[in-house]
Amino acid sequence: MENEKITVEKLHTSAMLDEELKTMLGASEIKLTLGGLMSLVIVNSPYIYGGKVDEEALAKAFTFIEHGSLDIVTFHTALQNALDTAFRVFEIIEPDEDPTKRGGKTSEITDFSPEWFADIISQACQSMPSLTYHQILYETPLVTVFHLAVSTARRNGAITRRPDDTLAAIAQFRELQKRKKEGKEE
């Protein structure tokens, strides 16, 4: 038992990474863009802010997001998956030290505010200057826009890595401890 090790896997599975790539290729079931996200924000959609997705919220989302020939029920699941896939990109950013602790001033930017969207657009365009405002808002998959924004952050010093599945590692540790304890009791 002394040589047993705990293997820490990544929280983002191969299937999740494949879904990000598939979405970046534009090969997903729906076409979620920054403009679609912005439209959901404007109507205070529960897809963004949480809460019960009622028929009205679903109908609004269905009109905002390109979905091909998907029926509305399939669309609902596809939209939730597309949002999860896109926002997973931000999980790769390692937190920095709080700049206010260093005595520096910081901007106050709330999620989904005009400043937040402008920063995302700015960072994506810095990463790929040939992109137009229209392409960022309506043509480029949201997951690609977010990856481009994170790429600019990385170029400016941000550290990124896929997060570890610490809960699974803790479960392995507890199981190892349990087996060690049972081995001593025998």
For each residue, the residues with C-beta under 8 A, 3 or more apart:
1: 4 176 179 180 183
2:
3:
4: 1 176
5:
6: 169 172 173 176
7: 169 172
8: 164 165 166 168 169
9: 164 165 168 169
10: 13 162 163 164 165
11: 91 162 163 164 165 166
12: 16 17 88 91 162 163
13: 10 16 17
14: 17 18
15: 18 19
16: 12 13 19 20 85 88
17: 12 13 14 20 21
18: 14 15 21 22
19: 15 16 22 23 28 81 85
20: 16 17 23 24 85 88 89 143 147
21: 17 18 24 25
22: 18 19 25 27 28
23: 19 20 26 27 28 32 82 85 86 141 142 143 144
24: 20 21 141 143 144 147
25: 21 22
26: 23 31 141
27: 22 23
28: 19 22 23 31 32 78 82 85 141
29: 67 68 70 74 78 81 82
30: 65 66 67 68 70 75 78 79 82
31: 26 28 36 65 66 67 141
32: 23 28 36 37 65 79 82 83 86 141 142 143
33: 36 37 66 137 138 139 140 141 142 145
34: 37 38 117 120 121 136 137 140 142 145
35: 38 39 137 138
36: 31 32 33 39 40 64 65 66 142
37: 32 33 34 40 41 48 86 112 142
38: 34 35 41 42 117 137
39: 35 36 42 43 64 65
40: 36 37 43 45 47 48 60 61 64 65
41: 37 38 44 45 48 112
42: 38 39
43: 39 40 57 60
44: 41 48 49
45: 40 41 48 49 57 60 61
46: 49 50 51 52 53 54 57
47: 40 53 57 61 79 80 83
48: 37 40 41 44 45 83 112
49: 44 45 46
50: 46
51: 46
52: 46
53: 46 47 57 58 76
54: 46 57 58
55: 58 59
56: 59 60
57: 43 45 46 47 53 54 60 61
58: 53 54 55 61 62 72 75 76
59: 55 56 62 63 72
60: 40 43 45 56 57 63 64
61: 40 45 47 57 58 64 65 75 76 79
62: 58 59 65 67 72 75
63: 59 60
64: 36 39 40 60 61
65: 30 31 32 36 39 40 61 62 75 79
66: 30 31 33 36
67: 29 30 31 62 70 75 78
68: 29 30
69:
70: 29 30 67 74 75 78
71: 74 75
72: 58 59 62 75 76
73: 76 77
74: 29 70 71 77 78
75: 30 58 61 62 65 67 70 71 72 78 79
76: 53 58 61 72 73 79 80
77: 73 74 80 81
78: 28 29 30 67 70 74 75 81 82
79: 30 32 47 61 65 75 76 82 83
80: 47 76 77 83 84
81: 19 29 77 78 84 85
82: 23 28 29 30 32 78 79 85 86 142 143
83: 32 47 48 79 80 86 87
84: 80 81 87 88
85: 16 19 20 23 28 81 82 88 143
86: 23 32 37 82 83 89 141 142 143 146
87: 83 84 90 91 146
88: 12 16 20 84 85 91
89: 20 86 92 143 146 147 150
90: 87 93 146 150
91: 11 12 87 88 162 163
92: 89 150 160 161 162 163
93: 90 150 153 158 159 160
94: 158 159 160 161
95:
96: 99 158
97: 101 102
98: 101 102
99: 96 102 104 105 106
100: 103 104 106
101: 97 98
102: 97 98 99
103: 100
104: 99 100
105: 99
106: 99 100
107: 115
108:
109: 113 115 116 119
110: 113 115 116
111: 116
112: 37 41 48 116 117
113: 109 110 116 117
114: 117 118
115: 107 109 110 118 119
116: 109 110 111 112 113 119 120
117: 34 38 112 113 114 120 121
118: 114 115 121 122
119: 109 115 116 122 123 149
120: 34 116 117 123 124 145 146 149
121: 34 117 118 124 125 133 136 137 145
122: 118 119 125 126
123: 119 120 126 127 148 149 150 152 153
124: 120 121 127 128 131 136 140 145 148 149 152
125: 121 122 128 129 131 136
126: 122 123 129 152 155
127: 123 124 148 149 151 152 155
128: 124 125 131 148
129: 125 126
130:
131: 124 125 128 135 136 140 148
132: 135 136
133: 121 136 137
134: 137 138 139
135: 131 132 138 139 140
136: 34 121 124 125 131 132 133 139 140 145
137: 33 34 35 38 121 133 134
138: 33 35 134 135
139: 33 134 135 136
140: 33 34 124 131 135 136 144 145
141: 23 24 26 28 31 32 33 86 144 145
142: 23 32 33 34 36 37 82 86 145 146
143: 20 23 24 32 82 85 86 89 146 147
144: 23 24 140 141 147 148
145: 33 34 120 121 124 136 140 141 142 148 149
146: 86 87 89 90 120 142 143 149 150
147: 20 24 89 143 144 150 151
148: 123 124 127 128 131 144 145 151 152
149: 119 120 123 124 127 145 146 152 153
150: 89 90 92 93 123 146 147 153 154 158 160
151: 127 147 148 154 155
152: 123 124 126 127 148 149 155 156
153: 93 123 149 150 156 157 158 160
154: 150 151 157 158 159 160
155: 126 127 151 152
156: 152 153
157: 153 154
158: 93 94 96 150 153 154
159: 93 94 154
160: 92 93 94 150 153 154
161: 92 94
162: 10 11 12 91 92
163: 10 11 12 91 92 166
164: 8 9 10 11 169
165: 8 9 10 11 168 169
166: 8 11 163 169 170
167: 170 171
168: 8 9 165 171 172
169: 6 7 8 9 164 165 166 172 173
170: 166 167 173 174
171: 167 168 174 175
172: 6 7 168 169 175 176
173: 6 169 170 176 177
174: 170 171 177 178
175: 171 172 178 179
176: 1 4 6 172 173 179 180
177: 173 174 180 181
178: 174 175 181 182
179: 1 175 176 182 183
180: 1 176 177 183 184
181: 177 178 184 185
182: 178 179 185 186
183: 1 179 180 186
184: 180 181
185: 181 182
186: 182 183
